[in-house]
């Protein structure tokens, strides 16, 4: 570990690191400060815009309660993991949406602003993370709740499909 820290310090000294690192004194033995963490999401680039558009389109189908259009976003081999409902495949997911729309005909989903994160998945597609809000009327009152999700999108021949979903914190 000390060798790695020493190597990082030497590299920063030779390369100039960042403007902040050059103008801000550092304590000995600490690596130079960085301006962006290595795991920072892809910000507002083409991939981010693509996934944001897919999120909007897919949940427009959800809000219209159009099960066929909604399911067109899912791969035939989708695995949908739900913290309350367990694991479901394509047919079970389709059946679940059909049942949900019948039981809650006014249910609607919105993306919580500022929560969308998009990460590239090399040679596969994208990782889509966010918080969503579902609302419907129950006993004459609005019943709303937030939950988090992770979706794995696969891109093949210009088409994007969801292959994995993890929906949690309900």
C-alpha positions as CSV (number, residue, x, y, z in Angstrom):
1,X,0.0,0.0,0.0
2,X,2.9,2.4,0.9
3,X,4.5,1.6,-2.5
4,X,1.2,2.5,-4.3
5,X,0.9,5.8,-2.4
6,X,4.5,6.7,-3.0
7,X,4.1,5.9,-6.7
8,X,1.0,8.0,-6.9
9,X,2.9,10.9,-5.2
10,X,5.8,10.6,-7.6
11,X,3.5,10.4,-10.7
12,X,1.6,13.5,-9.5
13,X,4.8,15.4,-9.0
14,X,6.1,14.6,-12.5
15,X,2.8,15.1,-14.3
16,X,1.6,18.2,-12.5
17,X,-1.6,16.4,-11.3
18,X,-4.3,19.1,-11.3
19,X,-4.3,22.8,-11.0
20,X,-5.8,22.5,-7.5
21,X,-3.1,20.0,-6.5
22,X,-0.4,22.3,-7.8
23,X,-1.7,25.3,-5.8
24,X,-2.8,23.5,-2.7
25,X,-0.2,22.1,-0.3
26,X,-0.6,18.4,0.6
27,X,0.3,16.5,3.7
28,X,3.1,14.1,3.1
29,X,1.9,10.6,2.3
30,X,-1.5,11.5,1.0
31,X,-2.4,11.1,-2.7
32,X,-3.3,14.2,-4.6
33,X,-6.9,15.3,-4.5
34,X,-9.0,14.5,-7.6
35,X,-11.8,16.5,-9.1
36,X,-14.0,13.6,-10.1
37,X,-14.4,10.2,-8.5
38,X,-13.5,7.2,-10.7
39,X,-17.1,5.9,-10.4
40,X,-18.9,9.1,-11.3
41,X,-21.8,8.5,-13.7
42,X,-21.7,9.4,-17.3
43,X,-23.0,13.0,-17.3
44,X,-25.3,14.4,-20.0
45,X,-23.6,12.7,-22.8
46,X,-25.1,10.6,-25.6
47,X,-25.5,7.5,-23.6
48,X,-27.1,9.4,-20.7
49,X,-29.5,11.1,-23.2
50,X,-30.4,7.8,-24.8
51,X,-31.2,6.1,-21.5
52,X,-33.1,9.2,-20.2
53,X,-35.2,9.0,-23.5
54,X,-35.8,5.3,-23.0
55,X,-36.9,5.8,-19.4
56,X,-39.4,8.5,-20.5
57,X,-40.8,6.4,-23.4
58,X,-41.0,3.2,-21.4
59,X,-42.8,4.9,-18.5
60,X,-45.1,6.8,-20.8
61,X,-46.3,3.3,-21.8
62,X,-46.6,2.4,-18.1
63,X,-48.6,5.5,-17.4
64,X,-50.9,4.8,-20.4
65,X,-51.2,1.2,-19.0
66,X,-50.2,-0.2,-22.4
67,X,-48.8,-3.5,-21.4
68,X,-47.8,-4.6,-24.9
69,X,-45.9,-1.4,-25.6
70,X,-44.3,-1.5,-22.1
71,X,-43.2,-5.1,-22.6
72,X,-41.5,-4.2,-25.9
73,X,-38.8,-2.6,-23.8
74,X,-38.0,-5.9,-22.0
75,X,-35.8,-8.7,-23.5
76,X,-37.4,-12.2,-23.7
77,X,-34.9,-13.4,-21.2
78,X,-35.5,-10.6,-18.7
79,X,-34.9,-11.3,-15.0
80,X,-36.9,-8.9,-12.8
81,X,-35.9,-8.9,-9.1
82,X,-38.4,-7.2,-6.8
83,X,-37.7,-6.9,-3.1
84,X,-41.4,-7.6,-2.2
85,X,-42.4,-9.8,-5.2
86,X,-39.3,-11.9,-5.8
87,X,-37.9,-13.0,-9.2
88,X,-40.0,-13.0,-12.3
89,X,-39.4,-13.8,-16.0
90,X,-40.9,-12.1,-19.0
91,X,-44.3,-13.8,-18.9
92,X,-44.6,-13.3,-15.1
93,X,-43.6,-9.6,-15.5
94,X,-46.2,-9.1,-18.2
95,X,-48.8,-10.8,-16.0
96,X,-47.8,-8.6,-13.0
97,X,-48.2,-5.4,-15.0
98,X,-51.6,-6.5,-16.3
99,X,-52.8,-7.3,-12.8
100,X,-51.4,-4.0,-11.4
101,X,-53.2,-1.9,-14.0
102,X,-56.4,-3.8,-13.4
103,X,-56.2,-3.3,-9.6
104,X,-54.9,0.3,-9.8
105,X,-56.3,1.8,-12.9
106,X,-55.0,5.3,-12.0
107,X,-51.4,4.3,-11.0
108,X,-48.8,6.6,-12.5
109,X,-45.0,6.7,-12.3
110,X,-42.7,9.6,-12.3
111,X,-38.9,9.8,-12.2
112,X,-37.7,11.6,-9.1
113,X,-35.8,14.6,-10.5
114,X,-32.0,14.6,-10.1
115,X,-31.8,10.8,-9.4
116,X,-31.0,9.4,-12.8
117,X,-27.6,7.9,-13.1
118,X,-26.2,6.2,-16.2
119,X,-23.1,4.1,-16.5
120,X,-21.7,2.4,-19.6
121,X,-21.4,-1.4,-19.6
122,X,-18.5,-2.2,-21.9
123,X,-19.5,-4.2,-25.0
124,X,-23.1,-4.6,-23.7
125,X,-25.1,-1.5,-23.0
126,X,-25.9,0.6,-20.0
127,X,-26.6,0.6,-16.3
128,X,-29.7,2.7,-15.4
129,X,-30.1,3.7,-11.7
130,X,-32.8,6.1,-10.3
131,X,-35.5,6.7,-7.8
132,X,-39.1,6.6,-9.0
133,X,-42.4,7.6,-7.5
134,X,-45.6,5.7,-7.9
135,X,-49.0,7.3,-7.1
136,X,-52.6,6.1,-7.2
137,X,-55.8,6.9,-5.3
138,X,-56.6,4.6,-2.4
139,X,-59.6,5.1,-0.1
140,X,-60.2,8.5,-1.7
141,X,-56.6,9.8,-1.0
142,X,-53.5,10.0,-3.0
143,X,-51.2,7.1,-2.0
144,X,-47.6,7.7,-3.2
145,X,-44.3,6.0,-2.5
146,X,-40.8,6.1,-3.8
147,X,-38.6,3.1,-4.7
148,X,-35.2,2.7,-6.2
149,X,-34.3,0.6,-9.2
150,X,-31.4,-0.6,-11.3
151,X,-31.9,-1.7,-14.9
152,X,-29.4,-3.2,-17.2
153,X,-30.0,-2.3,-20.9
154,X,-28.5,-4.3,-23.7
155,X,-27.9,-2.7,-27.1
156,X,-28.0,-5.0,-30.1
157,X,-28.1,-3.7,-33.7
158,X,-29.3,-0.3,-32.5
159,X,-32.1,-1.7,-30.4
160,X,-32.2,-1.3,-26.6
161,X,-33.8,-4.0,-24.3
162,X,-33.8,-4.4,-20.6
163,X,-32.3,-7.7,-19.5
164,X,-32.2,-7.2,-15.8
165,X,-34.2,-5.2,-13.3
166,X,-33.7,-4.8,-9.6
167,X,-36.5,-2.9,-7.9
168,X,-36.1,-2.2,-4.2
169,X,-36.8,0.0,-1.2
170,X,-40.6,-0.2,-1.5
